[in-house]
């Protein structure tokens, strides 16, 4: 089910300042740069900046999945609840967040256009996959 951690999104109320800071720290420019989201690709992973995210909630991490709807159904059947409903954010990228029964925040992302491939990923979507 999970392909590995793919994306971390940081709240960035001052998007221009955050973009400048991360560009300097990472030593790279964003691969995606829009007023609603800035994305970097350090080391084959995505680091995102979201000006609409609440800094009090902290960064959100997203596990890559092959099939958002199937993974969502599995999570809900296991007792997770929706925090941010899954939605297409463009280019077929679907993401959402859930609260696990113990209260942890869990993000999942189906991203057909970004970074890591499924090379080396298990063939099965069984438990733990």
Wavefront OBJ file of the C-alpha trace (Angstrom):
o trace
v 0.000 0.000 0.000
v 2.716 2.545 0.955
v 5.524 3.124 -1.539
v 7.642 5.166 0.872
v 7.710 8.727 2.100
v 7.493 11.065 -0.882
v 6.577 14.581 0.184
v 6.894 16.947 3.126
v 4.918 20.186 2.965
v 5.850 23.086 5.224
v 3.515 25.974 6.031
v 4.850 29.145 4.398
v 2.730 32.204 5.233
v 5.451 34.404 3.685
v 5.968 32.299 0.572
v 8.613 34.552 -1.000
v 10.783 34.536 2.140
v 10.363 30.771 2.602
v 11.239 30.105 -1.045
v 14.374 32.248 -0.759
v 15.426 30.541 2.482
v 14.883 26.991 1.220
v 16.594 27.776 -2.113
v 19.654 28.925 -0.186
v 19.667 25.998 2.230
v 19.049 23.366 -0.439
v 21.258 24.993 -3.071
v 18.604 24.452 -5.756
v 15.727 26.371 -7.278
v 12.131 25.127 -7.146
v 10.898 22.843 -9.915
v 7.372 24.223 -9.357
v 6.779 27.861 -8.437
v 3.251 29.239 -8.206
v 1.539 31.609 -5.737
v -0.378 28.660 -4.213
v 2.549 26.195 -3.861
v 6.306 25.990 -4.327
v 7.971 22.607 -4.785
v 11.618 21.550 -4.596
v 13.150 18.203 -5.543
v 16.040 17.565 -3.155
v 17.501 14.091 -3.474
v 14.520 12.636 -5.327
v 11.916 13.665 -2.761
v 9.519 16.573 -2.720
v 9.769 19.457 -0.291
v 6.753 21.724 -0.646
v 5.845 25.157 0.661
v 2.153 25.924 1.182
v 1.145 29.525 1.923
v -2.367 28.412 2.943
v -1.188 25.872 5.538
v -1.499 26.645 9.233
v 1.954 27.013 10.864
v 0.474 25.890 14.191
v -0.143 22.446 12.665
v 3.464 22.072 11.515
v 4.752 20.230 8.480
v 2.712 17.467 6.837
v 4.347 14.332 5.478
v 2.800 12.207 2.738
v 3.327 8.530 1.980
v 3.280 7.691 -1.710
v 0.557 5.290 -2.858
v -0.348 3.773 -6.216
v -4.121 4.120 -5.771
v -5.430 6.911 -3.550
v -9.041 5.683 -3.458
v -8.104 2.109 -2.526
v -5.694 3.284 0.170
v -8.263 5.706 1.550
v -10.819 2.893 1.763
v -8.318 0.718 3.636
v -7.506 3.508 6.077
v -11.160 4.323 6.742
v -12.026 0.643 7.234
v -9.189 0.466 9.782
v -10.642 3.352 11.796
v -8.888 6.406 10.360
v -10.922 9.579 9.860
v -10.572 12.190 7.137
v -8.846 15.447 8.143
v -8.315 16.932 4.678
v -10.368 15.153 2.009
v -8.480 13.683 -0.907
v -8.484 15.878 -3.943
v -6.730 16.371 -7.241
v -4.363 19.319 -6.883
v -3.405 19.286 -10.576
v -1.626 17.020 -13.033
v -3.390 13.965 -11.585
v -1.781 14.437 -8.171
v -4.197 13.391 -5.432
v -3.480 13.940 -1.756
v -5.280 13.980 1.550
v -4.701 13.572 5.270
v -6.237 11.309 7.874
v -6.205 10.949 11.653
v -5.310 7.455 12.851
v -7.172 5.921 15.808
v -4.286 6.920 18.098
v -4.486 10.545 16.937
v -1.516 10.643 14.554
v -1.777 12.623 11.343
v -1.210 10.525 8.196
v -0.889 11.979 4.707
v -1.047 10.008 1.465
v -0.247 11.132 -2.066
v -0.753 9.552 -5.471
v 1.597 11.418 -7.763
v 2.035 10.086 -11.299
v 4.352 12.906 -12.372
v 6.878 13.377 -9.570
v 10.252 12.021 -8.706
v 10.574 8.540 -7.352
v 9.504 5.598 -9.394
v 8.120 2.314 -8.188
v 11.444 0.649 -9.039
v 12.306 -1.585 -6.154
v 8.836 -1.240 -4.647
v 7.128 -4.503 -3.748
v 4.862 -5.997 -6.383
v 2.143 -6.510 -3.798
v 0.001 -3.860 -2.139
v -0.476 -6.233 0.814
v 0.036 -5.375 4.470
v 2.900 -2.993 4.963
v 3.249 -2.364 1.239
l 1 2 3 4 5 6 7 8 9 10 11 12 13 14 15 16 17 18 19 20 21 22 23 24 25 26 27 28 29 30 31 32 33 34 35 36 37 38 39 40 41 42 43 44 45 46 47 48 49 50 51 52 53 54 55 56 57 58 59 60 61 62 63 64 65 66 67 68 69 70 71 72 73 74 75 76 77 78 79 80 81 82 83 84 85 86 87 88 89 90 91 92 93 94 95 96 97 98 99 100 101 102 103 104 105 106 107 108 109 110 111 112 113 114 115 116 117 118 119 120 121 122 123 124 125 126 127 128 129
